[in-house]
């Protein structure tokens, strides 16, 4: 639908500015954004004390969402940072202590205040840490509740996993769980804050669609995903907080 006119101000603006790479349910999302307030989120892991220039695209997505009369949610990955997103990487992230993660979140938090209006209003931004729910799960409880919702077949088909294996780079079981955690984030945010939209870079497409599917399958509620083109380094690699060549 990105080649056609949108009805909502939000998707029209994103389309005109070249933000849209993929949308899971474009017609439904456009109708929802044109008829009421959509609450959307983007997650940011706290792997460093500052964000990189690629994160500016995601921050501006949240800003455009708010400017169009919708509600942005900033999710700080206090929980997912402990695992590490394997997307676009050939090596595992170094593990950070709880103190390191807390310090990084405190540092990153100030960035968003320059771009978003926070408060208690219907379109005011909200910041929440996914450690609030992820760290409360017991291992067996998590497996029983969500393990049956994912198939190894589909997870192995995700680029974040497939490309790592094709390059014969090791991938730990810890990292393999990241996509489950991100999917559960979407479900939890939908239940807590009525979040119906998850956005991110195009490398997150597999993780995002898994979350969309989980919300729709478990709670039979509307959920949408939207990705932007990925900002890369000169060599074509992913630009991340812990990657070489990133501009912070």
Secondary structure, 3 states (H helix, E strand, C coil): CCCCCCCCHHHHHHHHCCCCCEECCHHHHHHHHHHCCCEEEEEEECCCCCCCCCHHHHHHHHHHHHHCCCEEEEEEECCHHHCCCCCCCCCCCCCCCHHHHHHHHHHHHHHHCCCCCECCCCCCEEEEECHHHHCCCCHHHHHHHHHHHCCHHHHHHCHHHHHHHHCCCCCCHHHHCHHHHHHHHHHHHHHHHCCCEEEEEHHHHHHHHHHHHHHHHHHCCCCEEEEECCCECCCCCECCCCCCCCCC
